[in-house]
Amino acid sequence: MTRSEKFTFPGSSGHDLAGRLDLPEQEPRALALFAHCFTCGKDVVAASRISRRLVERGFGVLRFDFTGLGGSDGEFANTDFTSNVEDLVAAAAALEEHHAAPALLIGHSLGGAAVVAAAARIESVTAVATIGAPADPGHVAGVFDDDDRARIRREGRAEVVLAGRRFTIGAGLLEDVATQRLEAALGGLERALLVLHAPGDQQVGIENARQLYEWARHPKSFVTLDGADHLLTAPRDAEYVADVLSVWASRYLPERAPATAQDPEHPEVPDESAGSVLVEETHEGSLVQSVQAGRHTWRADEPLGVGDDTGPTPYDLLLSALGTCTSMTLRMYADRKQLALEHVAVRLSHRRNHPDDCAAVEVGDDGAGGHCRVEAIHREITLVGDLDDAERERLLQIADRCPVHRTLTADVRIVSALAPRS
């Protein structure tokens, strides 16, 4: 299951900053650091949805509130673009100290400009992504009207209303963003860059994406978020961003250490210590599920009439587990014994009527739920190669020794527990 834990660390000004570290159950492929939009926070819809989706794809994600926002200490009126960049550097250092250094920086809106400015100072970063980011940090001054800007400069700080919320803005913010330039930072980025932007973005126009892309050197990529708004309020837009990010970033992540080799003396019995699998609803249909195992993801569903038929059914997955394990076991055994086995194919089926499988669950006298049982699995194994009858018979016996076969025919207990509240 996904792990989500509080992550508090000292920010650039010494105040404690409130973060949330979202992690997959297994070792993450890489850690990402997410910078939210101006006056937003770590729990803004786009940040939480992108983070959750990236965790489904095997990434760990730290998102935090900049100084003076959300659960973070400090006074927002004393912050500016430079302090946001410093907070990002501090977050990366804390992440490296307590977990691992981040390899991916992701920034939304002004947070996108901040990750570009911070990237050169975070040595571990190999890829940077911006979402709806301005090419000029001074763009943020445009969210205030002329009267507000004049009042802020005149009084040194002033309270303004943004999206129905009140913030005290310091004159230092306006002065700081007016001096920031991203052209040099992008020209010397020396990291892969992905620019994501919606053509219809009403807050930060698409011309900003063109400018960011032109200033950057290769490797650089641009993906249009057609139909999305600036805050990615539609779930499918945030999930699409995360899906693109996970695929794109994988190309620029450090190589993972190879898995430990199996004992060559017993190749016919694969490692039985199976890794964990995470299954979660996608909310894209009535029953669609996202399945993650290590760095691999796919979806499961039910047939039309019960679900939306967007992926294999639970029993399809069960049969595929047995079939793949059978074929792998036979291949390892044949190679170890130097048998002339050229090809293995395994066809599987079960007898139960799929729509009725879970409708037939019985409840015991103690109130405990019963089981959806597959009464008979038929496994037809095709062996291609110059094998004699004795070798073919031995391979049939070996098929029954595959770990999944033994798990399915064993007296397996399933222990269920509720995850702690996040």
NUTORVO-369705 format. One record per residue (C-alpha): x, z, y. Coordinates in pm, whole numbers, plus 32768, in hexadecimal, padded with zeros to 4 digits. Example, Ala and Ser with C-alpha at 12.3 -4.5 7.8 and 13.67 -1.06 7.14 Angstrom:
BEGIN
84CE830C7E3E;855782CA7F96;
//
This chain:
BEGIN
800080008000;80667FD6816B;811781028200;80DE8150836E;81998271840A;81CE83018564;831F82AB85F6;838A836F8729;84D5832F87D6;8576836A892C;8545824C8A1E;863281CA8B26;85D482DC8C1E;85E983F28B1C;847184138AEA;83E28411898B;834182C48938;822682AE883C;824481A28734;81A7813F85ED;827A80B784D2;81B37FE183DD;82627FA48291;82107EF8814A;821B7FD28014;83547F267F95;849B7EF2804F;84497E16817E;84DA7CB98199;85437D1082FC;84DC7DF0841C;84357D668553;84177E0786AB;82D87DB5876C;82BB7DC788EB;81567DD6896D;80C47D308AA2;80C47DC18C03;7FF87F068C1E;7F8B7EE18AB3;800D7FBB8998;807D7FBF8830;7F167FCF87B2;7E937EA38873;7DD17DBF8789;7ED47CA8877F;7FF57D968734;7F417E50861E;7EBC7D168576;80077C5D8585;80BD7D8F8502;7FC97DC083E2;7FE27C54837E;815E7C55838D;81627D8882AD;808E7CC481B6;81A27BC081C0;82AB7CC5816E;832D7D1B82CA;83497E728368;82D77E8484D4;831B7F8585E3;822E7F75870B;82418079881D;81B380D38970;829B808F8A93;82EB81B98B73;81B5824B8C17;80BB818A8B42;7FE581F48A1A;807C831C8966;81D382FD8A0A;825083FB8B06;82C983A88C63;8223831A8D95;81BF81AD8D8F;81E781928F0A;835D81CA8EDD;838980AE8DE3;83D97F408E12;84457E0F8D4B;85AA7E8F8D2C;85347FDD8C9D;84617F208B9E;85957E648B2D;86547FAE8B17;853880468A4A;85517F238955;86C67F59892C;868780CD88F3;8579807D87F1;86667F998734;877280A6872F;867C81AC86AF;85FC80BE85A7;875D807A852F;87AE81EE8527;867F8253845B;8632811B838D;86E77FD283C7;873F7EF884EF;86327DFE8558;866C7C8F850A;853C7C0785C4;84C17C428727;83597BEB8780;82CF7C0288E1;81707BC58964;813E7B548ACE;82307C188BAE;82B17CB68A6D;831F7B578A0A;83F77B3D8B3F;84817C988AF2;84EF7C3F8990;85A37B0B8A13;865F7BE58B0D;86A97CF28A07;87157C1388E4;88817BEC894B;88A87D66894A;88227D9687E8;892F7D0F8704;885E7D1885C6;87557C29864B;875C7ACB85B7;860A7A498632;85347A77876A;83C67A178797;82F57A1288D3;81787A0688E1;80D579948A26;820C79FC8AE8;825479A78C55;839178E68CA4;83B879BB8DDD;83817B358DBC;83157B298F2A;81D57A8A8EA6;81527BEA8E6B;81357C1E8FE4;801A7B228FD8;7F357C198F28;7F1A7CD69072;7E637C4A919F;7F097C2C92F3;7E7B7D75936F;7EF77E32923E;80547DA0925A;80667DF593CC;7FEB7F58938A;80E47F8E926E;82077F1C9345;81917FDE9475;814B812893C4;8257810F92B6;814D812E91A9;7FD680FA9197;7EB9811190A2;7E287FC59032;7D1A7F5D8F3E;7D7E7E6A8E2A;7C7E7DFD8D24;7BA67F258D82;7CBE80258D5B;7D7580DF8E6E;7EF280D68E85;7FE481588F87;80DE80448FD2;822B8088907C;82CF7FA29178;84007F9C9095;83427EC58F9B;82FD7DB2909B;84637DBD911A;84F47DB58FBA;84297C928F2E;84777BC59065;85E97BCC900A;85CC7B7F8E94;86367A2B8E0C;860F79C48CA0;86BE78748CB6;881879088C7F;879C79F18B6D;86FF78CF8AAE;882C77EC8AE0;890E78F28A44;8815797F894B;88D2790F8811;87A4796D873F;868B789D86B0;8564788D87A2;83F47854875A;8309781B8881;819678498831;809C77FB8943;7F2F779E896B;7EEC765F8A35;7DB877048AC9;7E62784B8B29;7DBF78B28C72;7EB179D08CBF;800079278C79;7FEC77AC8C8C;807976C78B7F;818076478C75;823777918C39;826977368ACD;82F875E48B2F;83F0768C8C19;845D778E8B17;8490767D8A15;855975A28B01;864176BD8B66;8687772589FE;87887683891C;8751762C87B0;86E176AF86C3;859776C2877D;842F767C871C;82DE766787C9;818A76A6872C;8048766F87E9;7F32777087BE;7E12768187EF;7CCF7730884E;7D6A78898872;7D4F796389A8;7E6E7A1F8A4A;7E2C7B698996;7DEA7AC68841;7CA17B7E8825;7C257AA78703;7CA77B3685B7;7CFA79DF852D;7DDE79958655;7EAC7AD1862C;7EC07A9C84B5;7F2D793384E7;804279A885D1;80BC7A9F84C9;80B0799983B5;817C78A48485;827079B984E5;82AD7A25837F;82FA78C48306;83CB78658436;849679A78442;84E7799982CF;85CB78718314;86A2794483FA;86AA7A8F833F;87EA7B0A8298;88057AB38128;87817BC28043;88647C577F3B;88277BB77DE4;875E7C7E7CEB;88197D3B7BDF;88497C697AA8;87987CCF7968;884B7D557839;88CD7C1A778A;88B57CC67639;87397CDC764F;86C27BA67707;85867B907639;84F57CC176E6;84DB7C937862;84F77DBC794B;83B97E87792D;83DF7F3C7A78;82E67E637B32;82EA7E707CAF;81BA7EE07D72;80A97DF67DE7;7FDC7E1F7F25;7E777D9B7F2F;7DAC7DA28071;7C737CFF80F9;7CB27BDD81E7;7B537BEB8282;7B517A6D8278;7A2F7A648184;79527B4A80BB;7A547BA47FB1;7B9D7AF7800E;7CD07BCB7FC4;7E3C7BAF802E;7F347BFA7F17;809F7C4C7F5C;81B47C817E5D;830C7CA47EF5;833D7B807FE3;822E7AAF7F3B;80C77A9E7FB0;7F8D79F27F37;7E187A297F40;7D0B7A7D7E44;7B967A427E52;7A617A147D7A;79B078CD7D20;78AA78387E06;776778F77DEC;78227A407DD7;794379FD7EC6;79CF78D47F86;7AB4783F7E78;7BE778427F5B;7CD278C17E4D;7CEF79277CE1;7C067A2F7C58;7C7B7B877BE1;7C677B0F7A77;7D2579D17AD0;7E3A7AB07B52;7E2B7B8A7A1B;7E4B7A5D7936;7F5F79C77A0A;80237B0D79F0;80117AFF7875;805C798A7868;818B7993794E;821A7AC678A2;81EB7A1F774D;829978DE77B9;83BB79977860;83EF7A757730;83F8794C7644;84ED78937724;85DA79BB773A;85CF79F275C2;860678827572;872C786A765F;87C679A675D0;87A37927746B;880177C274CD;86BF77317441;866575C8748B;85387629755D;8503751D7665;83B975867702;82B7769D76F2;81497687775C;804C77A07740;7ED5776C7763;7DFA78A1777F;7C8878EB7791;7B9A7A0D7764;7A397A2676E2;79857AF377E4;788F7A4D78D6;79447A7C7A23;781F7AD37B0C;77AB7BDE7A17;78FD7C8379E5;78DC7D9C7ADE;77617DAB7ACD;77877E30796A;78547F6279CA;77C880977924;77D481F379BA;7833830F78D2;777E845A78A9;787B84FE7993;782784077AA5;797183537A85;797181DC7A9B;79A88105796A;7A7F7FCE7949;7A467E59796A;7AD57DFD7814;7B4C7CA677A7;7AF17CB57637;7BC67B8E75C7;7CE17ACD7669;7D3B798775BD;7EA3791B75E7;7F0B77C47569;8083778E7575;811A7631756F;8289761F7507;834274D7753E;849174A27496;854374707349;84D575BC72B1;849D76067141;837276CC70C1;8434781470B0;84A777F37219;834977A17290;82BB78CB71D7;83C679AE7269;8375793673C9;82067983738D;826A7AE67330;83447B027465;821C7A9C753E;81737BE074DD;82A27CA0755B;82827C3276C4;824E7D5F77AA;80FC7CEF7831;80787CBC76CF;80E67E1A7671;804E7EAB77AE;7EFE7E05776D;7EF37E7C7603;7F6D7FDD7650;7E9B810A76A8;7ECE80E3781E;7E5D81EE7911;7E0A81877A76;7E3E82A87B65;7D8D82797CB4;7DC5833D7DF6;7D6083177F60;7E7482C18055;7EAE83BD8170;7DF2837982B1;7EC882AE83A1;
//
